[in-house]
Amino acid sequence: MRRYIFCFFILTLQISCAASSIRRVFAKNPVFTGETLEVNLHIDLTDLPGGMIITETLPEGVNFLQSCWKGKDFQPRKQDNELKWLFSAPGVKPATGILTYTLLIDETKPTRLRFYGTFEPSSSEVQTIAGEWQISANIPELDKPQFIPADGTVFEEELLINIHSTASLETEIYFCLGDRRYWQNWQFYDGPFYIRHSEQISAELWHEPSQSSSEAKAEYWRRCTCKLEWHQGWNLLGVPIILSTHEWEKIKAESLFFTYSGTMSAFWLFASQAAELSLTGLEPIQRGLPALAKNRWQLVTPLGLEVLHAPHGLFYEWQQHAFRRTRELMPGKAYYVRVAE
């Protein structure tokens, strides 16, 4: 019994995979103002019927221009908003290929165009045309939002950000500080604003009538200083800011032994005497702790100049020649941490 069921399943799968089909593909989507729309119907026939009728129901606001089959003129019968192409043995024979037709779109307003079509081979019942069915038309080409000052600007304490556009009054600007994937990070732009940390800012120009948008982003870096302090002997340190090669060389010059351990920002330093060193660099855009792996020890350092409260997990610092558990994570220090499942 199971063998018969399995054979029936395979036979059904073969029949479904071998069925004839027509798939609609738009040459471009969206279509901008002043452009024509080209629609391609990809016809795949597993057998060749004696005849076939293809019907496309056009949305309102479009006018038929021309159509061709395999590079030759092939015009449909037009009735209201329907186009019908008749394939028959005396004329254009049914075959596998691409039927292309072109439309002129009403430019009075942006719109969403929805298409529906069927095909009916003489040897089978009516079937629906698959593939793409909706297109955005008369979409204006929007310039990207522009940032003042320019992307990559470095500042000291605070920086005034201005976002503007040369588009029409029908557009609005939204901006995001942080991860642009989350809608709650986005807010309406109603004028210049200050930033006091390194930031990546995303901006979106939104055109309500066409439901279209364009995006841009810029990064701004705050120059800051941090202080590294160490004791005689071994020290477990971390650099919370982005340093140039020259600043890293300052650290190496102060120590008898310097080694990276796991990351470039966390390291062991052996010194002959206690000292401190002031370093200048750029505040990272991504601040705080990096993502922590589960069920293994790892060496991390907080990024940025804020003191952090240790999250869930075991955090150990090197202090007075021994590892000690801590709940406060200080800039300039590195920590071994283990997070359970």
Sequence and secondary structure as in RCSB ss.txt:
>XXXX:A:sequence
MRRYIFCFFILTLQISCAASSIRRVFAKNPVFTGETLEVNLHIDLTDLPGGMIITETLPEGVNFLQSCWKGKDFQ
PRKQDNELKWLFSAPGVKPATGILTYTLLIDETKPTRLRFYGTFEPSSSEVQTIAGEWQISANIPELDKPQFIPA
DGTVFEEELLINIHSTASLETEIYFCLGDRRYWQNWQFYDGPFYIRHSEQISAELWHEPSQSSSEAKAEYWRRCT
CKLEWHQGWNLLGVPIILSTHEWEKIKAESLFFTYSGTMSAFWLFASQAAELSLTGLEPIQRGLPALAKNRWQLV
TPLGLEVLHAPHGLFYEWQQHAFRRTRELMPGKAYYVRVAE
>XXXX:A:secstr
 HHHHHHHHHHHHHHHHT  EEEEEESSSSEETT  EEEEEEEE SS  SEEEEEEE  TTEEEEEEEETTEE  
 EEETTEEEEEEETTSS   SEEEEEEEEE  SS EEEE EEEEEETTS  EE EE  EEEEEE      EEES 
TT EESS EEEEEE  S TTEEEEEEES TTSGGGEEE  S EEE S EEEEEEEEETTTTEEEEEEEEEEEEEE
EEEEE SEEEEEE  SB  HHHHHHHHHH SEEEE SSSSEEEEEESS EEEEEEEE  SS B     BSSEEEE
  BSSS EE  SSEEEEEETTEEEE SEE TTB EEEEB  
